């Protein structure tokens, strides 16, 4: 094995962490008899040689040796190597990606293309591995074939041929998933795959296999889903719960039934196989029988596997030991999460189904409601998390679903209650149906109000934050307790802001704790949550304590601390009149960010436009976009008193920075009252960047009423009928995304109702 490995000039190559001269050791480690060494080597391959999916020259040089590993039956854990090869070779660079590549990325793109070509050229070995004695290899091989092989029709034929003779349930699910992947990658085959999946979904003996078929059908051919998909899936979940765990959930429907469910070819259209060649390959490749040779690869007819005893895919992955590697930690977490589950893959199938159902919010909500009523706590944990994902991405009526999530808060299983609490924390006002459940959980466990960590400041529990974000006064005792701790929770100020007037009794404690803050290098961390709370409460009586912080801000993070103090004074308004001399001194240093912030505060406290206008005009000419935006916003707050700057603001409507254009447009309306050019600029920004929409809608709502039939009305109504949240992202999200989107919807309705103070005509 590894003939020629020492002849490769590894030292001349690099990976993510430097010279690649350690790669031969990693490759040899993958073949080690020691499971810990194998796992460490696999971790090194993902961590350095294929770091975050990157392909380096050394990654390319590894490919022949990785193929040597996967075909050697003496090597253990080969399934992991198959997955690594699939990841290395499975990167698709479409035409849009190619158009966006710059000169610095050309080499990387070339490496991806060469990796795809090299792994695809050798993908024929995966045909042989699909019937390997090692279940872990059989688990990884189907997706490798679906992702990498050039002849998708042959791949589909083999997947269908393999299904009736495969003894392991998890591998059977992988075969179905691979068929779905083929359909997604080769759309002309989607109808053919959909017909087969539909038959599996309706006739397979195994409920897990039927659920897998429905999940893939939702992804690649959603029109083929049954009209009653929710009750069908609910019944399948009940069947899966009723299968005794000691049976291994083989799902074979009886002692002599074929373990894969229905036969491979029960539909009207015969699939190409050992005895049948297709008339034409829809994706343009030559029709080849699986039993024929293609180049150097030979695919033999699939032989049945001995069913007694049926090895599981997990046991086929070799002996796993606890290791400090990332791979080991992820495997341990997965094992802990699924300990005792008879069907640990059920959650993945349901997630795939939900992704496929996409914008069918009603169906997804009904399915999750059924899952949340399940007697299986693990299924409810999965449902809670999936509910969060659904609400985060899609708009809809979620009252029943939220109430069911709230019911999980009283469950004695801590993971379930904690998962529900975290989901409710993200919902803000949408969590109202669970308010009583949140309050009950809060009252039942005062010791959990504040969470402490090994490093960093403490934080409020998700239950406290969820209740506070509802504006529910029952969260106040928890915040009061948090203010008495030696170190104040970093998110107290934010919680106070959401509670509003209900948190007014906390003003005294916030003021007292601010007076106790030492103005050293740690002042910002200790003072900022207190200042945020006082700002939200507009607690003008705390002006002396805020002034102390403003005057004594240390050098370290001093600008941040002064900004927080100035915002507090501005929020206090005339109640902070004793700060006027200090603010006048600060505005005498024009051209600085603090001068603009001081001018904002001085205007709010004294109303002296003559003192602040020159400072803000100079800020509008800053070289820094952030400073110009701050000046524009502050000028808008002056209203008609700043009308003299209208030409300058109008000139910024053509600036290259979108956010500055939007802020200038809003300020132009505020100082001049002219809406035509403002609305045009705001609607352009709306279309160009979805994240600016809340800011735009705030302005349109204040202008209101939006005339019927206008461009603004069309944009607002289009937003209101959209099911997708405006800020939903694939692969990521922010903690305030739901709140921001619900705020956008409320502002759109307000603008259309015309409860503002002006007109957009």
C-alpha positions in Angstrom: 0.0 0.0 0.0 1.0 3.6 -0.6 3.5 2.8 -3.3 5.3 6.0 -4.3 4.1 8.0 -1.4 7.6 8.9 -0.4 8.5 10.1 -3.9 5.9 12.9 -3.6 7.5 16.2 -2.7 5.1 16.9 0.2 7.4 19.5 1.8 7.0 21.7 -1.2 3.2 21.8 -0.7 1.2 23.5 2.0 -2.1 22.9 3.8 -4.1 25.0 6.1 -1.5 25.1 8.8 1.8 25.2 6.9 4.1 22.7 5.1 2.4 19.4 4.1 5.3 17.2 5.1 3.1 15.6 7.7 0.5 14.3 5.2 2.1 10.9 4.7 1.9 10.2 8.4 -1.8 11.2 8.3 -2.5 8.8 5.4 -0.7 6.0 7.1 -2.7 6.8 10.3 -5.9 6.1 8.3 -4.7 2.6 7.8 -3.6 2.0 11.4 -5.0 -0.9 13.5 -5.3 1.6 16.4 -8.8 3.2 16.4 -7.6 6.3 18.2 -4.8 6.8 15.6 -7.3 6.3 12.8 -9.6 8.9 14.2 -6.8 11.4 14.9 -5.6 10.9 11.3 -9.1 11.5 9.9 -9.4 14.6 12.1 -6.1 15.9 10.7 -7.2 15.3 7.1 -10.4 17.4 7.7 -8.6 19.9 9.9 -5.6 20.7 7.7 -5.6 18.9 4.3 -9.3 19.5 3.5 -9.7 22.4 5.9 -13.3 23.8 5.8 -13.7 22.1 2.4 -10.6 23.7 0.8 -8.6 21.8 -1.8 -4.8 22.3 -1.8 -2.1 20.8 -4.0 -1.5 18.3 -1.1 -5.2 17.4 -1.1 -5.0 16.5 -4.8 -1.8 14.5 -4.1 -3.7 12.4 -1.5 -6.5 11.3 -3.8 -4.8 8.1 -5.2 -3.7 7.0 -1.8 -7.2 7.5 -0.4 -8.6 5.3 -3.1 -6.0 2.7 -2.1 -7.4 2.8 1.4 -11.1 2.4 0.5 -10.5 -0.7 -1.7 -8.4 -2.6 0.9 -10.7 -4.8 3.0 -8.0 -5.0 5.7 -8.4 -1.3 6.5 -11.0 -0.4 9.2 -13.3 2.7 9.2 -13.1 2.9 5.4 -16.6 4.5 5.4 -15.0 7.6 6.8 -12.5 7.7 4.0 -15.3 7.3 1.4 -17.0 10.3 3.0 -13.7 12.2 2.8 -13.3 11.4 -0.9 -16.9 12.4 -1.5 -16.3 15.8 0.1 -13.0 16.4 -1.7 -14.5 15.6 -5.1 -18.1 16.7 -4.7 -17.7 20.5 -5.1 -19.8 21.8 -7.9 -18.5 25.0 -9.6 -21.4 26.3 -11.7 -21.3 29.0 -14.3 -22.4 31.7 -11.9 -19.5 30.7 -9.6 -17.0 30.8 -12.5 -18.1 34.3 -13.4 -17.5 35.6 -9.9 -13.9 34.2 -9.5 -11.2 36.8 -9.2 -7.5 36.4 -9.9 -6.7 35.5 -6.3 -9.2 32.6 -6.5 -8.2 31.1 -9.8 -5.7 28.6 -8.3 -8.3 27.5 -5.7 -11.0 27.0 -8.4 -8.6 25.0 -10.5 -7.9 22.8 -7.5 -11.6 22.2 -7.0 -12.0 21.3 -10.7 -9.0 18.9 -10.6 -10.2 17.3 -7.4 -13.7 16.7 -8.9 -12.1 15.2 -12.1 -9.7 13.0 -10.2 -12.3 11.6 -7.7 -14.9 11.2 -10.4 -12.5 9.3 -12.6 -12.1 6.7 -9.9 -15.7 6.7 -8.7 -16.3 3.3 -10.3 -14.8 1.6 -7.2 -17.9 2.8 -5.3 -20.0 0.3 -7.4 -18.0 -2.5 -5.8 -18.2 -1.0 -2.3 -22.0 -0.8 -2.3 -22.0 -4.5 -1.4 -19.0 -4.4 0.9 -19.0 -6.6 4.0 -18.4 -3.5 6.1 -21.8 -1.8 6.7 -20.0 1.5 7.4 -18.6 1.4 3.8 -22.0 0.4 2.4 -23.5 3.4 4.3 -21.1 5.9 2.6 -20.9 4.4 -0.9 -24.4 5.3 -2.2 -24.0 9.1 -1.6 -20.5 8.9 -3.1 -22.0 7.3 -6.3 -24.8 9.8 -6.5 -22.4 12.7 -6.0 -19.5 11.6 -8.1 -20.3 9.0 -10.8 -20.7 10.2 -14.4 -23.5 7.8 -15.3 -26.5 8.6 -13.1 -28.8 6.1 -14.9 -26.4 3.3 -13.9 -26.3 4.6 -10.4 -30.1 4.6 -10.1 -30.3 1.1 -11.4 -27.8 -0.1 -8.8 -29.5 1.7 -6.0 -32.8 0.1 -6.8 -31.2 -3.3 -7.3 -29.4 -3.1 -4.0 -32.4 -2.1 -1.9 -34.2 -5.4 -1.6 -31.0 -7.3 -0.5 -29.5 -4.8 1.9 -30.0 -6.0 5.5 -29.2 -2.8 7.4 -32.0 -0.2 7.9 -29.7 2.8 8.0 -27.9 1.7 4.8 -31.3 1.3 3.1 -32.1 4.8 4.0 -28.8 5.9 2.5 -29.7 4.2 -0.8 -33.0 6.2 -0.9 -31.2 9.4 0.0 -28.7 8.8 -2.8 -31.6 8.4 -5.3 -32.9 11.8 -4.2 -29.4 13.3 -4.7 -29.3 11.9 -8.2 -32.6 13.5 -9.0 -31.5 16.9 -7.7 -28.2 16.8 -9.6 -29.8 15.5 -12.8 -33.2 17.0 -13.2 -34.2 15.0 -16.3 -34.3 12.0 -14.0 -36.4 13.6 -11.4 -39.7 12.2 -12.7 -38.3 8.7 -12.9 -36.9 8.9 -9.4 -40.2 10.5 -8.1 -42.2 7.5 -9.4 -40.0 5.1 -7.6 -40.0 7.1 -4.4 -43.8 7.3 -4.5 -44.0 3.6 -4.7 -41.7 3.2 -1.8 -43.6 5.7 0.2 -46.9 3.8 -0.3 -45.8 0.2 -0.3 -42.6 -0.4 1.6 -42.9 -2.5 4.7 -40.5 -0.5 6.8 -42.0 2.7 8.2 -38.5 4.2 8.2 -38.0 3.5 4.6 -41.4 5.0 3.7 -40.5 8.1 5.7 -37.2 8.3 3.9 -39.0 8.0 0.5 -41.4 10.8 1.5 -38.5 13.0 2.6 -36.6 12.6 -0.7 -39.9 13.0 -2.7 -40.4 16.3 -0.9 -37.0 17.5 -2.0 -36.8 16.3 -5.6 -40.5 15.9 -6.7 -42.8 17.6 -4.2 -45.8 17.4 -6.6 -45.7 13.6 -6.0 -46.4 13.9 -2.3 -49.7 12.5 -1.1 -52.3 15.1 -0.3 -52.6 13.7 3.2 -48.9 13.8 3.8 -49.2 15.0 7.5 -51.4 12.2 8.7 -49.3 9.7 6.7 -46.1 10.9 8.3 -47.7 11.0 11.8 -48.8 7.4 11.4 -45.3 6.4 10.3 -43.9 8.0 13.4 -46.3 6.1 15.5 -45.3 2.8 13.8 -41.7 3.6 14.3 -42.3 4.2 18.0 -44.1 0.9 18.3 -41.2 -1.2 16.9 -39.4 -2.9 19.9 -35.9 -1.5 20.2 -34.5 -5.0 20.7 -35.6 -6.0 17.2 -33.1 -3.5 15.8 -35.9 -1.8 13.8 -35.1 -4.1 10.9 -38.5 -3.2 9.5 -38.6 -6.4 7.4 -42.3 -7.0 7.8 -41.9 -10.6 8.8 -39.4 -13.4 9.0 -39.3 -14.1 5.2 -40.1 -10.6 3.9 -37.3 -8.9 1.8 -35.6 -6.4 4.2 -35.7 -3.6 1.7 -39.5 -3.4 1.4 -41.0 -3.6 -2.1 -39.2 -5.1 -5.0 -36.9 -3.0 -7.1 -39.1 -2.7 -10.2 -42.8 -2.6 -9.4 -43.5 0.5 -11.6 -44.6 0.4 -15.2 -41.3 1.7 -16.5 -38.4 -0.9 -16.3 -35.1 0.6 -15.0 -31.9 -0.3 -16.8 -30.1 -3.1 -15.0 -28.1 -6.3 -15.8 -30.8 -7.4 -18.3 -32.2 -4.1 -19.5 -30.5 -1.3 -21.2 -32.2 2.1 -21.5 -33.1 3.5 -24.9 -31.3 6.7 -24.1 -29.6 8.3 -21.1 -31.5 11.5 -20.3 -28.3 13.2 -19.1 -26.3 12.5 -22.3 -24.0 9.6 -21.2 -23.8 6.3 -23.0 -26.1 3.6 -21.7 -24.0 1.0 -20.0 -25.2 -2.1 -18.1 -24.1 -2.4 -14.5 -22.5 -5.8 -15.3 -20.4 -4.4 -18.1 -17.0 -2.9 -18.0 -16.5 0.8 -18.3 -12.8 1.7 -18.7 -10.9 0.1 -15.8 -14.0 -0.4 -13.6 -16.0 -3.6 -13.4 -19.3 -3.7 -11.7 -20.5 -7.2 -10.8 -24.1 -8.1 -10.3 -25.1 -7.5 -6.7 -25.1 -10.5 -4.4 -27.4 -10.8 -1.4 -25.9 -10.3 2.0 -26.3 -12.9 4.7 -29.1 -11.7 7.0 -28.2 -13.7 10.1 -27.0 -11.9 12.1 -27.6 -8.4 10.5 -24.6 -6.2 11.2 -25.5 -2.6 11.8 -23.8 0.3 10.0 -22.6 1.7 13.3 -20.8 -1.5 14.3 -19.3 -1.6 10.8 -17.5 1.6 11.3 -15.0 0.0 13.6 -14.2 0.4 17.2 -14.7 4.0 18.3 -12.9 5.4 21.3 -13.1 8.7 23.0 -10.5 11.0 21.5 -9.8 14.7 21.9 -10.2 15.3 18.1 -13.0 17.3 16.6 -14.2 14.2 14.8 -14.2 12.3 18.1 -16.0 15.1 20.0 -18.7 15.3 17.3 -19.1 11.5 17.4 -19.4 11.6 21.2 -22.0 14.4 21.0 -24.0 12.4 18.5 -23.8 9.3 20.6 -25.0 11.2 23.7 -27.8 12.8 21.8 -29.1 9.5 20.4 -28.4 7.2 23.3 -31.2 4.7 23.6 -32.9 5.7 20.4 -34.2 2.8 18.3 -34.3 5.0 15.2 -31.6 7.7 15.7 -31.9 8.7 12.0 -35.6 9.6 12.3 -34.8 13.2 13.2 -32.6 13.6 10.1 -35.4 12.2 7.9 -37.9 14.6 9.4 -35.5 17.5 8.9 -35.1 16.5 5.3 -38.9 16.3 4.9 -39.4 19.8 6.3 -36.7 21.2 4.0 -38.5 19.6 1.1 -41.9 20.9 2.2 -40.4 24.4 2.1 -43.1 27.0 2.1 -46.0 24.6 2.9 -46.2 26.2 6.3 -49.6 24.8 7.2 -48.4 21.2 6.6 -45.2 21.7 8.4 -47.0 23.4 11.4 -49.5 20.5 11.6 -46.7 17.9 11.4 -44.7 19.6 14.1 -47.8 20.0 16.3 -48.2 16.2 16.1 -44.6 15.7 16.9 -44.8 17.9 19.9 -47.7 15.8 21.3 -45.6 12.6 20.9 -45.0 10.5 24.0 -41.4 10.2 22.9 -39.4 13.0 24.6 -36.6 12.8 22.0 -39.0 13.3 19.2 -40.4 16.3 21.1 -36.9 17.7 21.5 -36.4 17.4 17.7 -39.8 19.0 17.1 -39.0 21.9 19.3 -35.8 22.6 17.5 -37.4 22.2 14.1 -40.2 24.5 15.2 -37.6 27.2 15.8 -36.2 26.7 12.3 -39.6 26.9 10.7 -40.7 30.1 12.5 -37.3 31.6 11.9 -37.6 31.3 8.1 -41.3 31.5 7.4 -44.2 33.7 8.4 -47.5 32.1 9.5 -50.0 31.6 12.3 -48.0 29.9 15.0 -50.2 30.3 18.1 -50.9 26.6 18.6 -47.3 25.6 17.8 -45.9 28.1 20.3 -48.3 27.0 23.0 -47.2 23.4 22.5 -43.5 24.5 22.7 -44.4 26.3 25.9 -45.9 23.0 27.3 -42.4 21.4 27.1 -41.1 23.9 29.7 -42.6 21.9 32.5 -41.2 18.6 31.4 -38.8 17.0 33.8 -36.3 16.2 31.0 -33.9 19.2 31.3 -32.8 19.0 27.6 -36.4 19.3 26.4 -37.3 22.2 28.7 -34.1 24.0 27.9 -34.6 23.5 24.1 -38.1 25.0 24.4 -36.8 27.9 26.4 -34.2 28.8 23.8 -36.7 28.7 21.0 -39.1 30.9 22.9 -36.3 33.4 23.6 -35.9 34.0 19.8 -39.7 34.6 19.3 -40.1 37.9 21.1 -43.8 38.9 20.7 -44.7 35.6 19.0 -44.0 33.8 22.3 -47.2 35.3 23.9 -49.1 32.0 23.8 -46.4 30.5 26.1 -46.2 33.5 28.5 -47.8 31.7 31.4 -45.7 28.6 30.9 -42.5 30.8 30.9 -43.7 32.6 34.1 -44.4 29.2 35.8 -40.9 27.9 34.9 -39.3 31.1 36.2 -41.2 31.0 39.5 -40.3 27.3 39.9 -36.6 27.7 39.7 -35.2 31.0 40.9 -31.7 29.5 41.0 -31.6 29.4 37.2 -32.4 33.1 36.6 -28.8 33.9 35.9 -26.3 31.7 34.1 -22.6 31.9 35.0 -19.7 30.7 32.9 -16.1 29.7 33.4 -15.0 33.0 31.7 -16.8 36.2 30.8 -19.7 37.9 32.5 -22.9 36.1 33.6 -26.0 36.2 31.5 -29.7 36.0 32.0 -31.3 32.6 31.4 -33.3 32.1 28.2 -36.5 31.9 30.2 -35.9 35.3 31.7 -35.1 36.8 28.3 -38.1 35.2 26.6 -40.4 36.6 29.3 -38.8 40.1 29.3 -39.0 40.2 25.5 -42.7 39.8 25.8 -42.8 42.9 28.0 -44.1 40.7 30.8 -43.7 42.3 34.3 -43.3 38.8 35.8 -39.6 39.0 34.6 -38.9 42.0 36.8 -38.0 40.0 40.0 -35.4 38.0 38.1 -33.8 41.2 36.8 -33.9 42.7 40.3 -32.1 39.7 41.6 -29.5 39.9 38.8 -28.8 43.5 39.7 -27.8 42.4 43.2 -25.2 39.9 42.1 -21.5 40.9 42.4 -21.2 41.0 38.6 -24.2 42.2 36.7 -25.5 40.0 33.8 -24.3 41.5 30.5 -27.8 41.4 29.0 -29.7 43.1 31.8 -30.0 46.4 29.9 -31.4 44.7 26.8 -34.1 43.0 28.9 -35.0 46.2 30.6 -35.4 47.8 27.2 -38.0 45.2 26.2 -39.9 45.5 29.4 -40.2 49.3 29.1 -42.3 51.0 31.8 -42.8 47.6 33.6 -39.1 47.8 34.6 -39.3 51.3 36.1 -38.9 50.0 39.6 -35.4 48.9 38.6 -34.1 52.4 37.9 -32.9 52.9 41.5 -30.8 49.7 41.5 -29.4 50.5 38.0 -28.4 53.9 39.2 -26.8 52.6 42.4 -24.8 49.9 40.6 -23.6 52.5 38.0 -22.3 54.7 40.8 -20.3 51.7 42.1 -18.5 51.0 38.8 -14.8 51.5 39.0 -13.6 53.5 36.0 -10.7 51.2 35.2 -10.0 49.1 32.1 -13.0 46.9 32.9 -15.4 49.8 33.1 -17.1 49.3 29.8 -18.1 45.7 30.5 -19.5 46.6 33.9 -21.2 49.9 33.0 -22.6 49.2 29.5 -25.6 47.0 30.6 -26.4 49.5 33.3 -26.3 52.4 30.9 -28.4 50.5 28.4 -31.1 50.0 31.1 -31.1 53.6 32.2 -31.3 54.7 28.6 -34.3 52.5 27.9 -36.1 53.8 31.1 -35.2 57.4 30.3 -34.2 57.7 33.9 -33.1 61.3 34.0 -32.5 61.2 37.8 -29.4 59.1 37.0 -27.8 62.0 35.1 -25.1 62.6 37.8 -24.0 59.0 37.7 -23.9 59.0 33.9 -21.9 62.2 33.9 -19.3 60.6 36.2 -18.8 57.9 33.7 -18.6 60.3 30.8 -16.0 62.4 32.5 -13.9 59.5 33.9 -14.0 57.0 30.9 -10.6 55.2 30.8 -8.5 55.0 27.7 -9.3 51.3 27.1 -12.7 51.2 25.3 -13.2 54.8 26.4 -14.9 55.8 23.1 -17.4 53.0 23.5 -18.2 54.0 27.1 -18.6 57.7 26.2 -20.9 56.7 23.4 -23.1 54.7 25.8 -23.1 57.6 28.3 -24.0 60.2 25.6 -26.9 58.1 24.4 -28.2 57.8 27.9 -28.0 61.6 28.4 -29.8 62.1 25.1 -32.5 59.7 26.1 -33.0 61.7 29.4 -33.7 64.9 27.4 -34.3 68.1 29.4 -34.0 66.1 32.7 -30.2 65.9 32.1 -29.8 69.7 31.8 -26.9 69.6 34.3 -24.9 67.9 31.5 -25.2 70.8 29.1 -21.8 72.4 30.0 -20.1 69.1 29.5 -21.9 68.5 26.2 -21.0 72.0 24.9 -17.3 71.3 25.6 -17.5 68.1 23.7 -19.1 69.6 20.6 -16.2 72.1 20.4 -14.1 69.3 19.0 -15.7 68.9 15.6 -14.6 66.3 13.2 -14.7 63.5 15.8 -17.3 60.8 16.3 -17.8 61.9 19.9 -18.6 65.5 18.7 -21.5 64.2 16.6 -22.7 62.0 19.5 -22.4 65.0 21.9 -24.3 67.2 19.4 -27.1 64.7 19.3 -27.3 64.6 23.1 -27.1 68.4 23.4 -30.0 68.9 21.0 -32.1 66.4 22.9 -31.3 68.0 26.3 -31.2 71.7 25.3 -32.9 72.1 21.9 -30.0 74.5 20.9 -29.9 74.0 17.1 -27.4 76.8 16.6 -24.9 75.1 18.7 -25.2 71.6 17.1 -25.8 72.4 13.5 -22.2 73.4 12.5 -20.9 70.3 14.2 -23.3 68.0 12.3 -22.7 69.7 9.0 -18.9 69.1 9.4 -19.7 65.4 10.4 -21.6 65.1 7.1 -18.3 65.8 5.3 -16.3 63.1 7.2 -14.1 60.7 5.3 -15.7 57.8 7.3 -19.1 56.5 6.0 -20.1 55.6 9.6 -19.6 59.2 10.8 -21.5 60.6 7.8 -24.4 58.3 8.6 -24.4 59.4 12.2 -24.4 63.0 11.2 -27.3 62.5 8.7 -29.4 60.7 11.4 -28.7 63.5 13.9 -29.6 66.2 11.3 -32.9 64.5 10.6 -33.7 64.7 14.3 -33.5 68.5 14.1 -36.3 68.5 11.5 -37.0 71.9 9.7 -34.4 73.6 11.9 -31.8 71.9 9.7 -33.4 72.8 6.4 -30.2 74.5 5.3 -28.5 71.1 4.8 -31.1 69.8 2.4 -28.9 70.3 -0.7 -26.0 68.4 1.0 -28.3 65.5 1.9 -29.8 65.5 -1.6 -26.2 65.1 -3.0 -25.7 62.0 -0.9 -28.6 60.2 -2.6 -26.2 59.2 -5.3 -23.5 57.9 -2.9 -22.2 54.4 -3.6 -22.8 53.3 0.0 -26.5 52.1 0.2 -27.0 52.6 3.9 -25.7 56.2 3.7 -28.1 56.9 0.8 -31.0 55.5 2.9 -30.1 57.6 6.0 -29.6 60.7 3.8 -33.0 60.2 2.1 -34.8 59.8 5.5 -33.0 62.9 6.8 -33.9 64.9 3.7 -37.6 64.2 4.3 -37.3 65.1 7.9 -35.6 68.5 7.3 -37.5 69.4 4.1 -40.8 67.6 4.2 -40.4 66.7 0.5 -41.4 63.1 -0.2 -41.1 62.4 -3.9 -37.3 62.1 -4.2 -37.0 60.5 -0.7 -39.5 57.8 -1.5 -37.8 57.0 -4.8 -34.4 56.6 -3.1 -35.8 54.5 -0.3 -37.7 52.1 -2.6 -34.5 51.7 -4.7 -32.6 50.8 -1.5 -35.4 48.4 -0.5 -35.0 46.4 -3.7 -31.2 46.4 -3.5 -30.7 45.3 0.1 -33.4 43.4 2.1 -31.7 44.3 5.4 -32.5 48.0 4.9 -36.2 47.4 4.7 -37.0 47.9 8.4 -35.3 51.3 8.3 -37.2 52.2 5.1 -40.6 51.0 6.4 -40.1 53.1 9.6 -39.8 56.2 7.5 -42.8 55.3 5.2 -44.9 54.6 8.3 -44.1 58.0 9.7 -44.9 59.7 6.4 -48.2 57.8 5.9 -50.7 57.4 4.5 -49.2 55.6 1.5 -51.5 56.4 -1.5 -53.3 53.4 -3.0 -51.8 52.4 -6.3 -48.4 54.0 -5.6 -45.1 52.3 -6.0 -44.7 52.4 -2.2 -48.1 50.7 -1.7 -47.2 48.0 -4.2 -43.9 47.3 -2.4 -45.5 47.2 1.0 -48.3 44.9 0.0 -45.9 42.6 -1.8 -43.9 42.3 1.4 -47.1 41.5 3.4 -48.1 38.6 1.2 -44.7 37.0 1.1 -44.4 33.9 3.2 -40.7 33.9 3.4 -39.2 36.2 6.1 -37.3 39.1 4.5 -34.1 38.3 6.4 -34.2 34.5 6.3 -30.8 33.0 5.4 -29.8 29.5 4.3 -27.2 28.2 6.7 -27.3 30.9 9.3 -29.5 33.3 11.3 -29.4 36.1 13.9 -30.9 36.1 17.3 -33.2 39.0 16.5 -34.2 37.9 13.0 -37.8 37.0 13.9 -38.2 40.2 15.9 -37.0 42.4 13.0 -39.2 40.7 10.5 -42.3 41.0 12.6 -41.4 44.6 13.2 -41.2 45.1 9.4 -44.6 43.5 8.9 -46.1 45.8 11.6 -44.6 48.9 10.0 -45.9 47.9 6.5 -49.4 47.6 7.9 -49.0 50.9 9.7 -47.8 52.7 6.6 -50.7 51.4 4.6 -53.2 52.3 7.3 -51.9 55.9 7.3 -51.3 56.4 11.0 -48.3 58.6 10.4 -48.1 62.3 10.4 -47.6 63.2 6.7 -48.2 62.0 3.2 -46.1 60.1 0.7 -47.9 61.7 -2.2 
